[in-house]
Amino acid sequence: MPLLSFDNVSVAFGLHALLDHASFQIDAGERVCLIGRNGAGKSTLLKIVDDAVHADSGEVWRQPGLKIARLEQEMPEVGTATVFEMVADGLPEVGRLLAEYHALTHAIASDHSEALLKRMERLQHELEARDGWSLTLRVEQILSRLQLPADATLGELSGGWRRRVLLGRALVCEPDLLLLDEPTNHLDVEAIQWLEEQLLEFRGGVLFVTHDRALLERLATRILELDRGQLTSWPGDYRNFLDKKAAALEEEARHNALFDKKLAQEEAWIRQGIKARRTRNEGRVRALKALREERAQRRELQGKANFNLEEAASSGKLVIEATQLSYAWDGQPVVRDFSTRIMRGDRIGLIGPNGAGKTTLLRLLLGRLAPDSGTVRLGTKLEIAYFDQLRAQLDPEKTVIDNLAEGREFIEINGERRHVISYLQDFLFAPERTRTPVKSLSGGERNRLLLARLFSQPANLLVMDEPTNDLDIETLELLEELLMGYAGTLLLVSHDRAFLDNVVTGCFVFEGDARIGEYVGGYSDWLRQRREPARPKPVERAPEAARPAPKAEPAKKTAKLSYKDQRELDGLPARIEALETEQAELSARTGEANFYQQPQEAQAAVLARLTALGEELETAYLRWDELEAMKDGR
């Protein structure tokens, strides 16, 4: 039996219908992914399901007693509410009582006044009457599973932690149907993987909107596409959808071409004037009017975004050099003894949990934050453009065009003078939409506006903090293509695993205890490489060399090197140089734009050889030190 069904539902805001006689149903146990362009009406559809918006026509049927919870796309206003209060708010009747009881327990710890004690007693009676204690346990379980600080206020939390709070509020009521609008926005990879496991175990129905292709491919049992007001159900996974959608668009184009050809023939016939009227074929004239009406009602496929970067002159070969960087916040280490060199053309992804310090590391590397110790040296001719995950660079009260051009009519992109409205059309903003205040834009539209601002600035170092949030999948893939062909340097913070795999050439990974590891390749490459340090072999060699027993036999250490050892020592510098040369060549190959477009086997072979070269070099240097020590009698 279905949980919910739409029957010929229509809703319109403005010129075109967001839903045009749409029908679908969702059953218990289904995990349906709703996809479509930004602004197509995905969030509106979720609001109709949740009864927050009413359809203009058609029937929406919900199973009697159906419990629905919705995770909204937009972040809540930062107020004084605590995390406990926000999560408890997901229990509509008892949530307020639980939040008040939680606050009173803290207040009574320092104030034992009779008024507070009486209020506590009254609350306890109310909670007992409404089974409040079992619901309290449910709130605490959600807080524990999401590792949320119950007494922190939202204002103290980063964007990712606030997203977790909203997710907790949606899950706490144990809904029959869970609506998730971009649930992975601002979540770190670990939290996304946790969310995947929770949704795989969830027995109710799930209707979710996401741009995260890895999440989509793992979770979706069916794809529901919203395209030009029409809902189409596609069974199978995302790859199957792409193949079938491409075939459907080809068929649509063929049908439209035949229709347009017939219409042109009929228009030519009617223009014959007297000859046409002589035939007295009134039926043909009526058919032509119907063809004209059908053509007028046709909604053309929206064009693709057209991203172009305003590239600055090339920077120096060295972009950033950091040496022994350390930084602590309120006595808590965030970065410890981190050294790196970022060269022109590198595309570096930053991976780590929310709150680990990724944005702090960016600020340290850009020289916007002074380290507690260590040094940062910036290269020459750097022109930096920065993408902010919280969209603080946008003024919500100003229009789209004013946020971009600040009163100018024309901007210059790669030496070409462009009208602002024409430039915004490349980012899928219709002319009438450019006069809209930013506060009325969807999350994806705001991100596209921020990209338009970013790409209008001459830059050879792009710094992007969560640029994929709220973008539709098609626009996301276009952004990928642009960044893969970017000749400058990129520093990217993202929790989108597929995006990292496709774009970056190296990763800085926060590995705990304020330590940052540096890896070649994308997210999947890091997963393969991170197992290497866990193997016991390198760890076991060091104690053998460090055992005190050899120190008790100085005669052996002062002995002259054997002929074989001397030959080995003489050959080590050349061997190390050859290994380093091969390592540099392979590293350069991984930095090429087309490296990650090769077959997976070819990529894996190069990356495996790079890992092996690192181990060989480590062994060679250790052996060199050992032989030199023997030679010097140390």
GUTI-650667 format. One line per 4 residues: for each residue x, z, y of C-alpha. Coordinates in Angstrom, 3 decimals. Layout:
<nodes>
X/Z/Y; ...
</nodes>
This chain:
<nodes>
0.000/0.000/0.000; 1.448/-0.924/3.393; 2.396/1.724/5.916; 1.534/-0.545/8.824
0.381/-4.091/9.497; -0.010/-6.453/12.464; -2.775/-9.060/12.423; -2.617/-11.778/15.127
-1.116/-9.369/17.670; -0.323/-10.731/21.127; 1.261/-9.115/24.165; 2.628/-10.713/27.325
4.594/-9.554/30.328; 5.026/-12.349/32.855; 4.903/-16.071/32.030; 5.474/-16.055/28.271
4.042/-13.969/25.456; 6.536/-11.618/23.833; 4.287/-11.632/20.757; 2.079/-14.671/20.190
-0.479/-14.040/17.408; 2.151/-12.236/15.347; 1.415/-10.843/11.879; 3.532/-8.777/9.475
3.429/-5.629/7.376; 5.922/-3.028/6.221; 5.749/-1.016/2.998; 7.208/2.350/1.987
10.810/2.019/0.856; 11.429/-1.172/2.825; 14.305/-1.341/5.305; 13.407/-4.182/7.636
15.856/-5.363/10.293; 14.236/-6.872/13.400; 16.504/-9.397/15.080; 16.126/-11.639/18.112
17.612/-12.514/21.474; 17.990/-9.878/24.193; 14.702/-9.776/26.097; 12.766/-11.370/23.220
10.578/-8.271/22.895; 12.136/-6.281/20.032; 11.891/-2.915/21.827; 8.325/-3.748/22.919
7.357/-4.420/19.306; 8.737/-1.025/18.264; 6.738/0.617/21.065; 3.562/-1.097/19.851
4.237/0.188/16.328; 4.674/3.690/17.798; 1.466/3.281/19.891; 3.452/3.778/23.099
2.386/0.272/24.265; -0.969/-1.364/23.494; -1.280/-4.996/22.455; -3.343/-7.415/24.555
-5.151/-8.691/21.475; -5.077/-8.512/17.690; -5.203/-5.561/15.309; -2.534/-2.962/14.550
-3.402/-0.983/11.404; -1.617/2.256/10.510; -1.987/4.188/7.287; -4.119/7.315/7.964
-1.909/10.317/8.727; 1.172/8.101/9.164; 4.076/9.990/10.772; 6.256/7.737/12.951
9.533/8.669/14.670; 11.370/6.382/17.079; 14.972/6.409/18.254; 14.971/4.722/21.649
17.624/2.335/22.890; 18.184/4.005/26.241; 20.081/7.282/26.600; 18.081/10.208/28.039
18.686/11.563/31.520; 21.403/14.189/31.476; 19.657/17.490/32.216; 19.978/21.162/31.391
18.301/20.934/27.965; 20.407/22.182/25.065; 21.032/20.247/21.879; 18.778/22.634/19.923
15.928/22.062/22.380; 16.285/18.267/22.204; 16.286/18.174/18.389; 13.367/20.652/18.167
11.448/18.384/20.548; 11.055/16.019/17.574; 8.515/18.533/16.155; 5.714/17.941/18.663
3.628/21.092/18.147; 6.189/23.675/17.061; 9.270/22.261/18.790; 8.597/23.967/22.122
8.133/27.348/20.414; 11.335/26.923/18.404; 13.319/25.985/21.523; 11.954/28.994/23.402
12.673/31.330/20.464; 16.238/30.014/20.208; 16.809/30.616/23.935; 15.302/34.125/23.720
17.624/35.174/20.893; 20.580/34.444/23.176; 18.983/36.148/26.174; 18.166/39.336/24.230
21.790/39.642/23.122; 22.649/40.680/26.694; 19.257/41.879/28.028; 17.151/44.303/25.968
14.284/44.515/28.479; 10.825/45.319/27.173; 9.351/42.106/28.591; 11.782/39.951/26.594
11.165/41.960/23.414; 7.386/41.592/23.776; 7.739/37.861/24.373; 9.934/37.631/21.256
7.321/39.475/19.183; 4.559/37.163/20.416; 6.662/34.079/19.607; 7.387/35.365/16.102
3.642/35.710/15.409; 2.973/32.189/16.678; 5.788/30.733/14.579; 4.597/32.542/11.438
1.095/31.168/11.973; 2.460/27.587/12.205; 5.058/27.763/9.410; 7.709/27.804/12.126
10.446/29.425/10.039; 10.680/26.569/7.549; 10.767/24.159/10.497; 13.553/26.227/12.079
15.536/25.738/8.886; 14.894/21.996/9.099; 16.245/21.857/12.680; 19.334/23.817/11.650
19.931/21.499/8.678; 19.809/18.451/10.950; 22.225/20.132/13.406; 24.573/20.898/10.519
24.408/17.432/8.949; 25.077/15.750/12.293; 27.655/18.421/13.244; 25.859/19.029/16.529
26.691/22.025/18.784; 23.308/23.761/19.093; 23.950/25.560/22.395; 25.757/22.780/24.278
23.844/20.978/27.020; 23.512/17.189/27.016; 25.605/17.005/30.178; 28.600/18.379/28.261
28.457/15.661/25.583; 29.920/12.179/25.437; 27.695/9.128/24.938; 28.267/9.156/21.179
27.285/12.803/20.807; 24.162/12.289/22.908; 23.226/9.443/20.562; 23.590/11.804/17.612
21.246/14.266/19.320; 18.566/11.572/19.705; 19.027/10.606/16.071; 18.543/14.248/15.063
15.324/14.388/17.091; 14.010/11.319/15.231; 14.929/12.618/11.759; 13.762/16.219/12.096
10.037/15.488/11.640; 10.693/13.752/8.282; 8.699/10.631/9.233; 6.980/8.152/6.905
8.147/5.294/9.135; 11.398/5.473/11.064; 11.918/3.154/14.054; 15.528/2.748/15.148
16.421/0.761/18.281; 20.179/0.062/18.177; 20.962/3.282/16.227; 24.729/2.659/16.089
25.206/2.498/19.873; 27.878/5.046/20.871; 28.239/6.345/17.282; 31.718/6.489/15.783
32.510/4.802/12.460; 32.208/8.014/10.446; 28.755/8.723/11.915; 27.664/5.115/11.261
28.702/5.428/7.619; 26.828/8.748/7.413; 23.758/7.055/8.912; 23.997/4.265/6.323
23.970/6.810/3.481; 21.019/8.687/4.988; 18.957/5.521/5.393; 19.802/4.316/1.877
18.393/7.604/0.538; 15.363/7.617/2.886; 12.137/7.117/0.909; 9.924/6.057/3.790
9.902/2.753/5.612; 12.561/1.809/8.164; 12.202/-0.788/10.906; 15.449/-1.107/12.838
17.055/-3.231/15.520; 20.840/-3.557/15.373; 23.740/-5.771/16.409; 26.031/-4.159/13.800
26.393/-6.855/11.140; 28.073/-4.513/8.653; 25.121/-2.093/8.881; 22.626/-4.964/8.683
24.219/-6.453/5.556; 24.362/-3.094/3.777; 20.886/-1.787/4.635; 18.383/-4.568/5.219
16.051/-5.441/2.347; 14.371/-8.028/4.560; 14.969/-9.604/7.977; 12.158/-10.011/10.499
13.015/-12.477/13.276; 11.314/-12.503/16.682; 11.836/-15.943/18.231; 9.795/-17.241/21.176
6.879/-14.923/20.428; 6.712/-15.765/16.717; 7.553/-13.347/13.894; 9.133/-14.825/10.760
10.000/-12.839/7.635; 13.213/-13.857/5.848; 13.840/-12.289/2.427; 17.406/-11.620/1.411
20.524/-10.631/3.297; 21.957/-11.736/6.648; 24.098/-14.561/5.256; 21.057/-15.993/3.492
19.134/-15.728/6.781; 21.820/-17.656/8.683; 21.703/-20.525/6.169; 17.900/-20.717/6.101
17.574/-20.322/9.872; 19.997/-23.191/10.485; 17.939/-25.387/8.142; 14.699/-24.336/9.888
16.126/-25.187/13.326; 17.207/-28.619/12.070; 13.703/-29.236/10.747; 12.191/-28.042/14.055
14.461/-30.401/16.012; 13.486/-33.316/13.725; 9.778/-32.534/14.089; 10.063/-32.235/17.892
11.902/-35.556/18.070; 9.132/-37.304/16.102; 6.474/-35.633/18.254; 8.225/-36.654/21.493
8.571/-40.224/20.203; 4.835/-40.411/19.443; 3.964/-38.909/22.828; 6.199/-41.462/24.591
4.459/-44.299/22.714; 1.007/-43.021/23.696; 2.099/-42.579/27.318; 3.332/-46.191/27.305
-0.023/-47.312/25.881; -2.100/-45.487/28.501; 0.035/-46.965/31.286; -1.090/-50.437/30.248
-4.117/-49.706/32.418; -6.915/-52.260/32.087; -5.713/-53.427/28.656; -5.895/-49.867/27.351
-9.306/-49.202/28.886; -10.679/-52.483/27.486; -10.177/-51.174/23.974; -12.604/-48.334/24.835
-10.581/-46.109/22.468; -11.795/-42.820/23.922; -10.657/-40.950/20.806; -7.093/-42.103/21.404
-7.275/-40.931/25.024; -8.496/-37.506/23.884; -5.696/-37.376/21.326; -3.185/-38.129/24.082
-4.562/-35.266/26.178; -4.170/-32.973/23.175; -0.575/-34.148/22.702; 0.169/-33.428/26.356
-1.317/-29.942/26.033; 0.687/-29.231/22.876; 3.889/-30.415/24.548; 3.210/-28.212/27.587
2.742/-25.182/25.331; 5.981/-25.750/23.417; 8.593/-23.039/24.016; 12.036/-24.556/23.790
14.848/-22.742/22.045; 16.745/-20.754/24.668; 20.258/-22.047/25.338; 23.337/-20.124/24.324
25.343/-18.005/26.711; 28.380/-19.758/28.148; 31.167/-17.234/28.647; 34.272/-18.182/30.630
37.006/-15.792/31.694; 38.595/-15.913/35.134; 42.161/-15.759/33.863; 44.941/-14.564/36.123
48.556/-15.737/36.022; 50.424/-14.565/32.930; 51.751/-11.047/32.956; 55.299/-10.177/31.989
56.138/-10.234/28.267; 56.062/-6.434/28.110; 52.621/-5.137/29.123; 52.803/-1.390/28.375
55.544/0.802/26.951; 54.706/4.427/26.119; 57.335/6.921/24.996; 56.543/10.305/23.412
53.197/10.638/25.219; 51.476/14.016/24.952; 48.341/15.228/26.670; 46.098/18.274/26.255
42.690/19.130/27.719; 41.964/22.829/28.296; 44.844/23.696/26.006; 43.523/21.437/23.209
45.960/18.606/22.311; 44.387/15.154/22.606; 47.478/12.949/22.230; 50.698/14.156/20.623
54.100/12.392/20.684; 52.675/8.859/20.817; 55.005/5.919/21.386; 54.184/2.208/21.399
54.986/-1.138/22.968; 52.151/-3.517/23.830; 53.263/-7.098/24.366; 51.524/-9.985/26.117
48.861/-11.495/23.853; 48.330/-8.369/21.745; 44.714/-7.482/20.999; 44.598/-3.780/20.170
41.565/-1.920/18.820; 41.214/1.861/19.259; 39.526/3.594/16.305; 38.551/7.244/16.098
35.686/9.736/16.137; 33.678/10.392/19.278; 35.500/12.873/21.477; 38.860/12.170/19.808
40.322/10.882/23.090; 40.107/7.082/22.965; 39.089/6.740/26.620; 41.730/9.343/27.544
44.393/7.283/25.760; 43.272/4.177/27.667; 43.639/6.025/30.971; 47.074/7.313/29.964
48.271/3.838/28.973; 46.947/2.319/32.217; 48.683/4.965/34.336; 45.373/6.359/35.634
46.037/9.755/34.060; 49.367/11.591/34.140; 50.622/12.751/30.707; 51.781/16.334/30.132
55.007/14.897/28.743; 56.431/11.489/27.961; 56.467/8.318/30.044; 54.400/5.153/30.497
55.949/1.966/31.860; 53.622/-0.846/32.953; 54.800/-4.447/32.868; 54.912/-6.843/35.768
52.158/-9.023/37.283; 49.370/-7.051/35.608; 45.803/-7.692/36.757; 43.390/-5.382/34.960
39.626/-5.720/34.385; 37.780/-2.718/32.924; 34.472/-2.662/30.991; 32.773/0.749/31.083
30.653/1.884/28.102; 28.242/3.920/30.264; 27.706/1.011/32.723; 28.589/3.253/35.659
29.798/0.170/37.555; 26.176/-1.029/37.926; 23.873/0.227/40.672; 20.413/0.534/39.051
18.605/0.202/42.410; 20.282/-3.090/43.355; 19.247/-6.477/41.997; 21.205/-8.423/39.379
22.596/-10.820/41.982; 23.644/-8.027/44.374; 25.453/-6.138/41.601; 27.484/-9.243/40.847
28.092/-10.922/44.216; 27.602/-8.062/46.705; 26.021/-10.347/49.296; 28.024/-13.516/48.550
26.322/-16.792/47.621; 29.346/-18.314/45.886; 32.091/-16.981/43.619; 35.226/-18.692/42.348
35.818/-18.976/38.585; 39.072/-20.572/37.392; 39.439/-22.472/40.659; 35.844/-23.761/40.605
33.386/-22.676/43.305; 30.140/-21.629/41.620; 26.805/-20.590/43.063; 25.980/-17.055/41.936
22.651/-18.022/40.364; 24.270/-20.891/38.458; 26.981/-18.539/37.180; 24.384/-15.962/36.061
22.519/-18.675/34.137; 25.622/-18.961/31.939; 24.850/-15.363/30.943; 21.186/-16.238/30.194
19.687/-14.900/33.430; 16.840/-17.157/34.616; 16.811/-17.723/38.411; 13.773/-15.460/38.902
15.457/-12.740/36.794; 18.438/-12.559/39.172; 16.218/-10.889/41.815; 15.193/-8.112/39.396
16.484/-4.542/39.929; 19.006/-3.508/37.280; 16.904/-0.478/36.329; 14.244/-2.798/34.852
16.708/-4.712/32.621; 17.003/-4.171/28.882; 20.186/-2.649/27.481; 21.443/-6.060/26.338
20.761/-7.633/29.731; 22.712/-4.854/31.446; 25.636/-5.479/29.140; 25.515/-9.209/29.877
25.536/-8.436/33.620; 28.541/-6.171/33.161; 30.306/-8.962/31.253; 29.449/-11.384/34.085
31.062/-8.981/36.576; 34.083/-8.459/34.361; 34.704/-12.132/33.683; 34.432/-13.046/37.379
37.564/-10.973/38.107; 40.995/-12.565/37.613; 42.590/-10.599/34.768; 45.427/-10.825/32.266
44.723/-7.380/30.764; 41.158/-6.767/29.587; 40.151/-3.175/28.836; 36.787/-3.001/27.071
35.104/0.294/26.150; 32.239/-0.384/23.695; 31.355/-3.903/24.971; 29.119/-4.721/21.970
26.406/-2.098/22.611; 22.923/-3.675/22.911; 24.124/-7.286/22.693; 22.159/-9.548/20.369
24.113/-10.880/17.400; 24.348/-14.446/18.720; 25.815/-13.307/22.060; 28.127/-10.936/20.207
29.533/-13.798/18.159; 30.093/-15.859/21.331; 31.991/-12.919/22.840; 34.094/-12.770/19.683
35.037/-16.435/20.027; 35.997/-15.952/23.668; 38.221/-12.947/22.987; 39.877/-14.594/19.967
40.998/-17.422/22.235; 41.992/-15.154/25.146; 45.627/-15.710/26.167; 45.980/-12.342/27.896
46.159/-8.834/26.452; 43.144/-6.871/25.194; 42.599/-3.129/24.716; 39.308/-2.618/22.896
37.345/0.506/21.976; 34.640/-0.345/19.447; 32.881/1.131/16.440; 31.643/-2.311/15.346
33.624/-2.889/12.156; 32.972/-6.641/11.893; 33.852/-7.141/15.578; 37.174/-5.303/15.135
37.994/-7.334/12.025; 37.347/-10.613/13.825; 39.030/-9.890/17.171; 41.965/-7.477/17.082
45.506/-8.002/15.803; 46.420/-4.309/15.623; 44.832/-0.855/15.722; 45.613/2.573/17.187
43.865/5.065/14.910; 43.203/8.729/15.760; 44.135/10.458/12.502; 43.543/14.105/13.413
45.710/16.804/14.988; 46.088/14.550/18.066; 48.237/12.135/16.030; 47.752/8.396/16.488
48.780/5.865/13.849; 49.560/2.224/14.582; 48.452/-0.443/12.098; 48.584/-4.222/11.836
45.241/-6.069/11.597; 41.617/-5.012/12.028; 39.365/-2.283/10.648; 39.387/-3.505/7.021
43.167/-3.929/7.152; 43.503/-0.319/8.334; 41.331/0.868/5.430; 43.701/-0.875/3.007
46.861/0.322/4.705; 45.867/3.935/5.287; 45.982/4.626/1.550; 49.693/3.823/1.483
50.906/7.025/3.184; 48.846/9.055/0.690; 50.941/7.841/-2.242; 53.364/10.531/-3.444
56.491/8.415/-3.767; 57.789/8.600/-0.175; 56.948/12.300/0.021; 58.877/13.159/-3.145
62.100/11.396/-2.170; 62.802/13.581/0.844; 62.930/16.949/-0.973; 65.466/15.591/-3.446
67.761/14.562/-0.643; 67.187/17.858/1.128; 67.681/20.231/-1.835; 70.428/22.770/-1.236
72.206/22.127/-4.573; 74.449/19.294/-3.336; 75.603/21.472/-0.422; 77.216/23.826/-2.899
79.511/21.033/-4.119; 81.523/19.895/-1.080; 84.168/18.290/-3.283; 81.728/15.580/-4.336
80.790/14.837/-0.728; 84.365/14.438/0.438; 85.213/12.071/-2.408; 86.132/8.520/-1.474
83.374/5.920/-1.813; 83.485/3.892/-4.988; 84.089/0.179/-4.726; 80.417/-0.483/-5.547
79.181/1.978/-2.884; 81.546/0.521/-0.279; 80.286/-3.009/-1.013; 76.708/-1.756/-0.699
77.483/-0.053/2.641; 79.151/-3.187/4.010; 76.131/-5.310/3.094; 73.430/-2.986/4.426
73.563/-4.022/8.145; 73.012/-7.673/7.239; 70.208/-6.746/4.837; 68.484/-4.584/7.468
68.786/-7.367/10.045; 67.227/-9.870/7.626; 64.352/-7.507/6.858; 63.720/-6.863/10.556
63.767/-10.605/11.300; 61.209/-11.275/8.564; 59.106/-8.355/9.807; 59.131/-9.710/13.385
58.150/-13.206/12.185; 55.219/-11.903/10.142; 54.099/-9.634/12.992; 54.112/-12.667/15.302
51.989/-14.577/12.772; 49.373/-11.825/12.731; 49.212/-12.052/16.513; 48.261/-15.737/16.459
44.671/-16.572/17.420; 43.893/-18.344/14.126; 45.446/-15.772/11.764; 42.165/-13.984/11.012
40.385/-17.283/10.508; 42.457/-17.922/7.370; 41.133/-17.149/3.867; 41.082/-13.441/3.004
43.738/-13.924/0.300; 46.219/-15.440/2.762; 45.670/-12.601/5.262; 46.042/-9.968/2.531
49.317/-11.499/1.301; 50.882/-11.387/4.784; 49.673/-7.844/5.477; 50.832/-6.618/2.057
54.277/-8.114/2.692; 54.406/-6.398/6.107; 53.665/-3.056/4.450; 56.320/-3.691/1.792
58.866/-4.650/4.472; 58.250/-1.340/6.247; 58.960/0.568/3.040; 62.080/-1.509/2.262
63.419/-0.914/5.760; 62.819/2.822/5.465; 64.647/2.893/2.117; 67.525/0.807/3.509
68.004/3.094/6.520; 67.924/6.199/4.321; 70.527/4.686/1.987; 72.693/3.679/4.950
72.617/7.251/6.295; 73.400/8.624/2.846; 76.431/6.330/2.340; 77.754/6.974/5.858
77.466/10.712/5.243; 79.406/10.381/1.966; 82.078/8.308/3.684; 82.504/10.814/6.532
82.543/13.780/4.177; 79.437/15.332/5.714
</nodes>
